[in-house]
Amino acid sequence: MRRLNALLVLVAAALPAAAADGVNEKIADFRLKAPDGKPTALSDLKDRKAVVVVFLSFECPVSTSYAPVLAEMAKAYADKGVAFLGVDGSDEGDAAAVAKRAADFNLPFPVLKDESRTAANALHAEVTPEAFVLDGGFVLRYRGRIDDGYYARLKRSRAVTHHDLKDALDAVLAGKDVPTPVTKAVGCPLPSADTAKATADVTFHHDVEPILQENCQQCHRPGEVAPFSLMTYQQALNWSSDIKEYTQGRKMPPWKPVEGVPFHNERRMSDKDLATVAAWADGGAPEGDPKDAPPPRQFVDGWQLGEPDLVLTVPEEMTVSASGRDLFRCFVLPSGLDEDRYVTAIEVKPGNSRVLHHTLNFVDLNGRGRKLDQAERDRTKAGDEQDHGPGYTVAMGVGFNPQGTLGGWAPGQLAHQLPDGYGWLLPKGADVVVQVHYHRTGRVEKDRTSVGLYFAKKPGTKPFKGMIIPGTFLVIPPGNDHFTVKGAIEVMQDCTLYDVMPHMHRLGREIKVTVAPPDGAATTLIAIKDWDYDWQETYFLKEPMAIKKGTRLSVEAVYDNSDKNPQNPFNPLAWVFPGEQTTNEMCFIFLGAASDEPGRIRFGLPGGKAFGRPKAEDDTKP
């Protein structure tokens, strides 16, 4: 008997875990309500060779990113007897709203609302997107991810290598066993059947909603760049575990510096707020009494600093396709100035905040941007490419060395005035070249961004000047996950430092800038331990820093050129050299400063020749 029991234990252990997931079991019929009110049953698809049921949410960025993939698959398999059925298990919108969103994403199959979790319970669905393949007898043959395009929620893989849903469909149609019947779906959690209504010490309306208003809703609201909204209790409930994870890890709000001097507009949550959010999520995310809710936050829809003196707008709409790698597009905006002007502030107004990730703004005096723009138009015809419109596409930078900068913009970054009495010089006849980073939303988007310039009104405005700390290297070898780059300059005149902007590409992991005065110890200006090219910005010092002649400014950066780095653009790994392209790397620190001495601020390699030129006429050049 003992041997028999042991054998049974071994047999049970050897059975595939898929059985617990319903694989190879017939799925009970379920009904969903169509927008016209008529019920649609799973059994209505009984004449198909296979049925794909895919759970979707139009509030989940992972789910929407798969809309083009699913649309293409549905069309490709339609003639093979395969039906696709979308199920919206979110708590956002009614059946009609869901159908409209499906049409917005050009999905060629019905997407029905799962109001009572009928379909989710029948298939034990957990996340969106999650796909289920049923054979002609409604036996579940596969469940899991569409492909391996994501290795974690909101984190894309370097390349798609496994097309699990397609492989499962092909096997079912061929009458074969699915090679991998269960995979782990990566996406956004479906709402729980048990909503948190209990009274607790920490509730949404009383404790958490004010924190979200202050720290999150600037971006996490309809029409803005964040991939989902956090304006209601239900939205926060759906994302409660992610809110805790991302805030505890200080990934959100997106503020990269972990060490250094205080900066303006720091997007940091206090330790108290972090503890409150964690306690709420751990306690089941209870709603509490809606009467405790704070008044809705009011947002400024127009220009934050008032009407600009000059508004430069992209000449026509830019069309950004639904899928693919992120797009870096450069737009040439002629200033039309007939005299030199000093710019004291710049504000970017996205035409479509859903797709605009950040901008970098440059001055072009030589018409280089116009030539690249013309070359792009000569090379392509309207409609030839998925991404089309004005401007030209480059991987990094603007395709040439600009003659000046006008700062940058990122979501959540407030417009900032330069120090009183100083401005960026914008010479007469100059072009402003704006590099826009677009990310994909799963549907075709259009954007027409504007840039507002605010001019100095006071006479005697002085040029806001710059310095650059270069980190030097020859090549980053493949497989090296901790390649260190260093660099330094010595400042050769007294000046005042106002802002700092580190810059690397995709392989960058850490970067640190230190300041060593001639008569003191080195201190940290800024340090970033988790570099992300998608979240680079200009950091403005709360207290301007006096820089004495002889001060040494140093940078130390770390790069990861291994296959452990999901941002690595190479597969297989490759040698990476310095340069402008996405396949190259950079290490620069851009510094904004001012000095009473004429000309550019003089600085150079320690013990070497100065870069700046002390001629007074240089004040008329950017």
N, C-alpha and C positions, 0 to 999 in steps of 0.2 A: 504493500500500500504506500509506503514511504517513497519507493521508486516511482510509482504512478503519480503521486502528488508532485514529486520533483519534476517529472517529465511534463506534467500539465503546466507547472510554473514556467519551465523553459519554453514551452510552446507559446504560452501567453506573452512571454517577454519577446518572443521572436515575431509576433504579429505586428504588422505595420501600424504606426501611430495614426495612419490615415483613417482607420476604421472609426476612431473617436471623432473624426472630422466629417463623418457622413459619406466619405468616398466609397463608391460601389454600392451605395444604398439609394433606393428610389426616393425622390423628394416629393413630399406631399404637395398637393395642388394648393395654390394660393391665389388670391384675387387682389388686384390693385385698381384704384379708381383713375380713369382717364380724365383729362381736362373737361370733357363734355359731360362728365358724371357717370358714364357707362363703365361698368366693371370690365376689367381685362384679366383673364385668368391665364396661368401658366399653361393649362391644358389646351388653350386655344392654339398653341403652337405644336400640336401633336403630330402634324404632318411633316415636321422638319427632321433632318438627319442629326442635327445637333442644335442646342440652344446655349447661347452665352448670356448669362445674367451677370451684369457688372454693376456694383454699387458705386454711386457717384455722389459728389457734393460740389456744387458750384461755389462754395465758400472755401474749399480746400485747394490750395495751390498745387499740391501733388496730383490731385484728381483732375483739375482743369488742364494741367500740362499734358495729360494723356488723351485729351479730346482729339487732336489730329491723328494720333496712332489708332485709336478705336474707330474713328470715322473711316480711315483707310482700310482697316481690317474688315469692317462691316461690309463695305463695298466689294472688297476682294472675295469674300466668302458668300456673298448673297446668291450667286449662281451655283454654289455647291450645296445648297440646301441648309444653310446655317442662318438662324435668326439671332439677332442681338436684341436684348432687352435691358434698358437702363433703369436702375432703381435709385431714387433719391431718398436716402434715409436721414437726411439732415432735418433740423427743425426750422429751416429758413424757407419761407414762401409756401404758397399753396400749389395745387396741381397745375393751375394755369401759369403761375410764375415759373415753375420748374420747366414746363414745356417751352416757354419763351426763352429761358436761359439756354436750353438745349439747342434751340434754333440759332441763338447768338453764336454758339460754338460749332455750328454746322454739323451737328450729329445727325446722321441719316437713319436713326432708329428711335423708337419712342423711349422717353425717360419719364417714368411714372412715380408719383409720390407714394412713399411707404408710410402712411400716416400712423398706422397702428403697429408698426414693426412686424407685419405679417410675413413679408418676404425675409426680413432679417432673421426672424425666429426660425423660419423654415430651413434656412441655409446656415444659420449660426454665423452670420456675417459680423465682422468686428470693425473693419476700417474702410475708408474710401481712398483710392479705388481698390476694390477686391473683386476678382473675376471668378465665375463658376461655370464650368463646362458640363452640360448635361447631354447624354446621348438621346437617341430618338425615343427611348422608353422612359426618359426623365430620370435616369440613373446618374448620380453625380460621379463624374470621372476625373475632374480636376478642380482644385480651388487654390487661390493664392494671387500672386502678383501677375502683372501683365508682362513685365520683363524686369531685368535687374538694373534699370536706369537710375534707381535710388538705392543707396546703401543704408540710409537712415532717413527719418522724416525731414523733408526740406533740404536734404543733402544729396546732390546728384553724384552718380558714379562717374569715373573718368571716361568710361565707354560702356555701351550696351553690348554684352557678350552672350546673354541668354534670353531667348524670346519664348518664354515659358507658355504663354497663352497660345501663341501660334503653334508651337510644337504639340501642345495638348490637342488642339483642334485637328491638326493633321493626323495625329494618331487615332483619334476617334473616328474620323472619316475613313481611315484606312482599315478600320476594324481591329486595331492593335491596342495593346495596353499603353496607357500614358506612362512614359518613362519616369517622370517625377510627378506623381499625382497631387502632392501637397507642397506648396512653397509658402514662405512667410510674406504676406502682403505688407507693404510699407506705405503709410499714408496717414490720414487723419482719423481719429476714433469716431465711430458712430455714437450718437447720443445714447446714453444708458436708458433702459426702460424705467429705471427708478430715479426720477429726478429728485434732487436734494431739496426737500421742502422743510426739513426739520429745523427747529430753533437751535441755535448754537451760540457760543460766546463770540465767534467771528463769523459774520455774515457778509454777503455780497453788498447789499445796499448800504449798510451802515459802515463797513470797514474797507471793503475792497474797491468798490466803485469809485470813491474819491482818488484812490491810488492810480487806477487805470486812467481816470480823467487827466491827472497831472502828468503821467509818465508815458502813456501809450496811445491815447486817442488822437493825438496830433497826426499820426500816420495810420493807425488802425481804425479807419472809418471809411464809409463808402466813397469811392472815387479817388482815394489816396493810394500811395505806393505799397502799403503793407498788404500782404496776400489775403488777409481776412479782417473783419471788423470786430471790435470789442466795445460796442456801444450799448449792448443789452445784456441782461442776465443770462439769457439762453446762449448767446454767443460766447460769453465768458465761461459758462459751464462746459460747453463743448470743448473748449481749449484749456480747461483748468490745469490738467497735468502738464501741458506744454508751458503754460504761464509760469508754473512753479519751476519747471526744469530750466527754462531759459533765463528767468530772473535770478534764480539761485546761482547759476553759472555765470551771471553778469554778461550773458550774450545779448540780452535785451534789458532795458533800452540799449541801442547800439552805441556804446561809448568805449573806445578801444584803449585809451591810456590807463595804465595801472599804477604808474609812478610818475612823479614830476611835480611841476608847479601847478597852481590852480588855473583853470581856464574858464572863459565865459561859456555860458549855455551848456554846462556839463549835464549830460543825460545820465544821471546816477540815481538809483533808488537808495534810500537810507536803509540801514540795517533793520530798523524798526519796521519799515514797509515790507522789506523782504520777508521778515518773520511773519508778518500778518498774512501775506499772500500764501506762504507755505502752510500756515495753520489752517487757512480756509480750504485749500486744496486737500490737505490731509484729512480734514474733517468732513469730506464729502461734498464740498462746495455748496453749502446751504445758501438759499436765497435771502432769507430773513424777511422783514417787513418792508414792502415797497414804499411805505410812508417815510422810511429812514433815508431814502435815496436823496443825494444832493441835487441841486438844480443842474440841468444839462449844461455842459461846457459850451461856450460860444467861441466860434472860430472866425478868424479874419479871412475872408475869401479874396479880398483884393490885395493890393500892394501893401506889405507890412510897414514900409517906411513912408507911405503916402505916394502920390503920383510922381513917377520919375521925371527927370528933365529930358531924357531921351529913351524911347522904347525901340529896341531892335527886335524884329520878329522874323522867324524863318519864313521865307517867301511863300511857301505852299506846304500842304500837309505832307508829312512823312508817313508812309505805310510800313508797319512793322509786322512781319508774318507771325503766324501762330506758334511755330516751333523752330527749333534749331539752337545754335549757340547764341549767347548774348551778342548784341550788335553795338559797335562803337561807330557812331556817325558824326562827321564834322560838318558844321554849317558855317558858311562865310556870310557875315552880316556887315555890309559896308556902313561905316559910321556917318558918312556924308558931312563930316565936320570941315568947316572952312577955316578953323583956327584950333590951336592946341587947347585942350581942356584937361583939368584934373578931375578924376573920378574918386569921390569920397566913399561911395558905397555901390554895390551891385546886387541886384536881386533877380533871381531866376523864377519865372512863372511858367510851370509846366502846362502844356496844352492838354496832356493826358497823364495824370499822376500815376496811373496804374502801371505804366511802362517805363517811366523816367526814373532811372536809378540814381544817377548823379551827373554833374557837368564839370568840366574844366574850361576856363575861359582865357583866351590868349589874344595878344596884339600882333597883327601882321602888317608890316609896313611895305613889304616888297611884292605883294600880290601872289605869294606862293600858294596860298589857299585857293585863290581864284583859278590858278592853273590846274591844280588838282581837281577842283570842282568841274572845270571844263573837260578835263581828261575823262572823268567819270561819265559825263554826259555823252562824250564821243564814243565811249566804249559800250554803253548800254542804251537800249531803247526802252521807252515806257512800257511797263508790263513784262519785260524780259526776265526780271528777277522778282522773287517773293518780297524782298525788301526793296522798296523803290520810292523815289521822291527826290527832293533837293539834296545837295551836299555830296559828300564822298565818304567812303568807308576805309578806315585804317584799323589796324589791330590795336595799336597803342599810340598815345600822343596825337599829334595832328599831321604827321608826315613831313615835318620840317622843323627847323629851330626857330621858334617865334622870337619876336623882339621885346616881348614883355608879357606880363600876366595880369589878369583881372580877377584872380582868386578862383574859387570853385563853389559848388553847391551840392548838398546832399539832403535827402529827406530828413525833416526835423531840425535842420540847421537854420537858425534865424538870420535874417539879414543883419549885417554888422557894419557900423560906420567906422572908417579909419580914424586914427587919432586926430584931434582937432588941429587944423593947420596943415594937414598932409593929405596927399591924394596920389592915386596911380596916374601917371601921365599917359594920356591918349592923344597922340599927335594928329594934326589935321590930315584928312584923307586916309586915315588908318582903317583897316578892317578888323572887326572882332570875330575871331574864329572860336566857335563853341563846340567842344567835343562832348557829345551826349552819349551816355551809356544807357542803352535800352535793354530791358530783360523781357522775356516772352511770358505771355499769360495763357496760352492755349487757344487763343483766338486772334484773328487779325485785328490790329489796333492802329489807330491814326493819331498823330501828334503834331502840334504846331506850337513850339515853345517860343516864349518871348523873354528878353533880357532887358531889365530896367537899369539905367545908369543915372546916378545922382552926382551932379557936378558941384565942385567947390564954389561957394558964393563969396568968400572973403578974398580980398587981394593979398598977394604975398604968399599964396599956398606953396608949400614946398613938396618936392617929389618924395613919395613913399618908395623907399629903395629896398633892394634885396641882396641877399647873400646865398650862396649854395655850398653845402658840404658834400663833396663827392666821396662815395665809397668805391674803392678801386679793386678790380679783380680782372683776371684774364679769362677764366672759364670755370663753370661749376660742373664738376664731374658727375656722371650718372651714378645713382646709388648712394650718394652722400646725403644723409639726412640732417647734417648739422654743419653746413659749410659757412664759415664765418668771414664776413667782409668788414674791413675797417677803413676809416678815413678821418681826416681832420683838417681844419683851417686855423690860421691865426689872424685875428682882427687887428688891423694896423692903424686904427683910429678910434676914438671914443664914439659910441653910438648908443641907441636905445632899441631894444628888441621888443617887438609887439606880437609876432605870430610865428608859428612853425608848422610846416607841412612835410611829413615823411612820405617817401614814394619808393615803392618796389612793385614788382609784378607778381605773378601767380606763385612762384616758388618761395616767396618771402614768408617767414614764420615769426621772427622777432626783430625789433629795431629799437635802439636806445640812443638818445642824444645827451651828451654831458657838456657842462660849461665849467671851464677851469680858468679863473682869473689869474693874472700874473702874481697876485699876492695872496692867494687863498687856495683852499681845497676844491676839488671838482664836485659839482652837484648835478643831479639829473634834471634835465629840462623836460623830457618826455620819454616814456618807455611803453612799448606795446608788446605784449607777450603772445598775442594771437592775431597776427596780421591778417587782414582780409582786404584784397584789392578792391572789392566791391564796397568797402566802407571807409575809404580814405577821405580825409577832409582837412581843412585848414583850422588849426587850433589857435585861438586868440587868448593871449595871456591876460589874466585879470589884473595883474600888476605889471606894467612894463618893466623890463629888466635893463638896468644900466650895464653896458658892456664897455669895459676899459680897454684901451690900447694894450695889445699883448695877450688878450684873452684867447684861449684855445677852445674851439668848439669841435667836438668829436662825435663820430657815429660808429656804432657797432651793430651789424645786422647778421641774422642767421637765416640760411636758406635750406630748404628741404627738397632735394632732387631725387627722392626715392619714390617707390610705388606706394608708400604709406601716405603720401600727400595727395588727397583727392583733388587738389587744385592743379596738380602737375599736368600740363598740356600734352606731355609726351607719353605715348604707349606704342612701342617700347620706349624705355628711358633713353635719353640722348645727352650729349654734351651741350651745355647752355652757355652762350656768349653774351657779353654786354651789347645792348642795342635797343632800338625803338619797338621792334615787333613783339607780338605776343609770345613768339618762340625765343625771344631774348629776355634778358633780365636787366634791372637797373638798381642803383642805390644812390638816392639823392635826398638831401634835406634842404627844402626851400625855406628861407627865413625872411620875414618882413621886418624891416627896421627903418630908422630915421636918424639923420645926422645933420647938425648945423653946418658942417663943412660942405663946400660945393662939390659937385661931381658924385660919382658912384662911391659907395663905401669901399674902402681899400681893404682887401683881405687876400690871403694866399696860403699856399702850403707852408706849414711850420718851417721857418728858416729859409723859405723860398721866395720867389718873385710874386709881387702883388698882382691880383686879378683886376681890381678896380682901377679906374683912371681918375686922377684928381683934377681934371680940367673943368672949369666952371661951365663951359659950353655943354658938358655932358648932362647938365640938368634939363636940357631940351630933348634928351633922348630917353626912351623907356629902358 
